[in-house]
Amino acid sequence: MGMFAGISCQDKLQLLRLWYHESCRVFCDRLVTKEDVTWFDNLMRSMMEKLDTTFEEVVPSQPVLFGDFMEPGAHIRLYEEIESPEKLKGVLDDYLEEYNQTSTAELKLELFMDAMQHICRISRILRQAPGNALLLGVGGSGRQSLTRLASHMAEYECFQIELSKNYGVTEWRDDVKKVMMKAGLQSIPKTFLFVDTQIKSESFLEDINNLLNSGDIPNIYSTDDQEQIMTAMKPVVRDLGQQPTKANLMAAYTGRVRSNIHMVLCMRYNSRVGWYY
């Protein structure tokens, strides 16, 4: 469960609902055809029967939602079932109002059921280390806005590059390096929001791929940057009971980068070709 401080389950049926919910998030959210979703639903039904219960008993009503954000400001965030859509909307409305009071760019969101479900999905991903998301949809479907709200709910800073006429690879690498060093040196969780319209160079995607796979981007750090990283990581590595070798220091640093940077990629659906890009 990654960063979740605790999970609240009262009985067997609620535990099975949690299992069903997590299966939906891990598997079903990745499925793209009705046939695959139907196959998944049938599999869940057959598994419920093997566990001496029925799907209808475990899931009396849809949707099944869990989250750790229902008590804003709670010292210990419990990952628990959200049984009331009305209560969920009230909590999200409060978060939205708080965001708009503290942000220069106001979010204008209509929190209908689908939007609230997506917020729950994004929130769950952001709260796991490492948790990264790919959001697919038509332009104006709320991918960026929902991500910003979910980041606010997690108390994460949401970073996004600001394109300009002269923005290129140098500016991109400077921006990405700043985010990486903040996440790695200070261990501060951050949401890195990136939209397909910001791909000014194919190298942007190569760097994102490297960041997602290893937490490192080749040749991004200067000699001074490396010295700063080594110095900051020495006490961290010693606390882990390891020798402060260059390999151990960089491994500890890149591990922090991977855990703390939550990449959210927003891609659009192209109806002409019927695929995402």
N, C-alpha and C positions, 0 to 999 in steps of 0.2 A: 504493500500500500504506500510505499514511499514515505512522504512527509506527513501523512495523517497521524495525529497524536494518539488517536484512539478510535475504536469502532464500537458503536452501540447497537447491540442486538438483544431482544428480549426473549425470543423463543425460537423453536425449530423453523417455523414457517417464515419468520423474519430473516433468519439466517439463509434460508433457501432463496428468499427474495433478493438478498444481497448477492448471493452466488449468481442468480439469474441476471441481475443488474450488471455485475462485473463482466459476465460472459457477453452481454449485449455490447458493453463498451469496448471490450477487447476484440471481439470478433464481428458482431453484427454491424457496428458502425463502419466497418471496412468493406462491407458488401455493397454492391452497386446494382444488382438486378433483383427483381421481385422473386424470381425462381430461387435465388440463393437465400433470400430472407425467409421464404417459405420453408426451405430445407432446414434452416437454422431453427425456426419455430417448432417444426416437427421433431427435431432432435431434442430440443428443450422439453417438449411434452413427453417424449419417451423416457428421458432421464428422470423426470418427476415421478413417473410411474414406477421406475426401478427403486426410487427412494420412498416408496409406500405412500405416495400422495398424488394429487392431480395438479395439473397446471392451473386450473380454475381456483383451486384451494390456495395455492401459493400466490397466484397473481389474480386477485379478485377484480382488480380494475387497473387499467392502463392510464398513463404511463407509470412505470416504477422508477422512482428518482431517489438518489442519495446525494448528500453533500455535507461539507464540514463548515458551512458558512451561515447557518441559520441563527446563530447567536453572535451577532456582530460584537467584536471586542472581547470575545471569550478568551480567557487565558489558555485553556485547553480546548482545542477544536475537535469536537467529536464528529466522526463520519457516520451519519445516521440517516435513516429513512425519512423522506419528506412526504408526509401523508396527505397534507392539505395544499392543493394548488392555490387556494385563496391566501393562506399564510405565506406560501412561497412568493406570490406576487407582491404581498405587502412588504416582505423583507427586501426583495429586489428593488422595489420602488424606493425604499429608504436608501439603499446603496446608490441608486441612480441619482437621487436628490443630493446626497452627500458628494458624489462625484462632480456634479454640475456646480455645486457651491465652491469647490476647491480647484476646479480646472478652468483654464481660459477658453477651451473649446468645448462648448456644451454638446452633450449627447442627447439627441432627440429620438427616443426609442419607444415603440409601442410594444409592451411586454405581453404579447399573446402567448399561448401555450407552447408553440413550436420554438419561439425565441427563448422562452424560459428553459426549455429542454436543452437547447444549444448552450446556454450559459452554464447549466449544470455540467454538461460534457466538457466544455473548455475549462471550467474551474477545476474539475477532477484531474485533467491533464496537467494544468499548471502547478497543482499542489503536489505532484510527484517529481522525484528527482532521479534521473532526468526525464522530463515530460515535454514532448514537442508535438505540435498539431499541424495538420494540413487541412485547411478549410476550403471546400469547393462549392461554388455557387455562381449565380448570375451577379452582375454588378448591381450594387445597391441593396443586396440581400442582408446586410448587417454584419458581415464577417468581421470587419474592423471594429465596429462599435461594440459588438458583443465581447470581443477580445479585450477591449479597453475596460469595459465594466468588470469582466471576470478578473482582470489584473488588479483593479482597484479593490475588489472583494478579497483578494489574496494579500493585499497590501504590498504589491510589487509595483515597481516603476515600469511603465510600458515605453520602450524605446522604439523610435522609427526614424529612419534616415530622412533628411529633407533635401529633395532633389532640387537642383538649380541647373542653369544652362551649362555651367562649367564643372558640374559634379562628375567626377570620373573615378577611375580605379584608386588613385591616390587618396582622394577624399573618403571613398568607401572603406579602404583599409584603415585609415585613421579612425573613422567612426567605430568600426568593428573592434579594433584593438582597444579602444577606450572601454567598450562594453565588456570585453573579455577580461581586461585587467581589473575592472571594478568587481566583476563576478568572482575572479580568481583570487585577488589579493584581499578583498574585504568580505568575501563570501556573502555578497548581497544578491538575492534572487531577482532576476529581471526578465521581463517578457520582451523578446525581440520580434516585433511585428514587421513582416516584409510582404509586400504586395507585388503581383506580377508586373504591374505598370512601372515598377522601380528597377526592372532589369535593364540597365543601360549597357551592361557588358556581360557576356557569358561567364566571365571570371567571377562575377558576383555569386552565381550558382555553384561554381566550383568551390569557392570559399565556404559557402553555407554547407555544402556536402561534407567538406573536411571538418567543419565545426561540429556537425551532427555526429559524424562517425568517430572522431577522436578527441574533440575538444581543443584541437590545435589547427592552425593554418600555417603552412610552410613559409618561412622567411618574413613573418609579420612583425617580429620583435627586433628592435635595435639592440646593440650591445648594452646600452644603458638600461633598456627595458629588462633584459635578461638578468642583469645584476640586481635590479630592484626585486624581481621575482625570486631570485635565489635567496636574497637577504630576508625577505618576508616569509619565505617558506621554511627556513631553518628551524624555528621553534615548533612549527606545525609538524614537521617530519620527526623531530626529536620526541614530541608528545606521542607519536605513533610507534615509538621504539625502534626507529630506523636510523641508519647512518645518513648524514646529510650530503650524500653524493649528488652530483648534477642530475643523474637519472631519477633518483628518488624525489628530488626537489621539484623537477618538472612534472613528474607523474602526479604528485600531490596537487600541484597547481592546475594541471589540465583536468584532473578529477573534479576539482572545485568548479572549473569553468563549465564542464559538462552538466554538473548537478544544478548549477545556478542560472544558466541561460536557458530560457524556455522559448524556443523558436516557434513562431506561428506563421506559417506560409499561407497566404490567401491567393487562390487561383480562380480564374473565371471559367465558366462553361461556355464553349463556343457551339451554338446551335447549328451552325452550318456544317461542321464536321462531326458533331456529336461526341466531342471529347473535351477533356480539360487540358489547359496549357498554362 
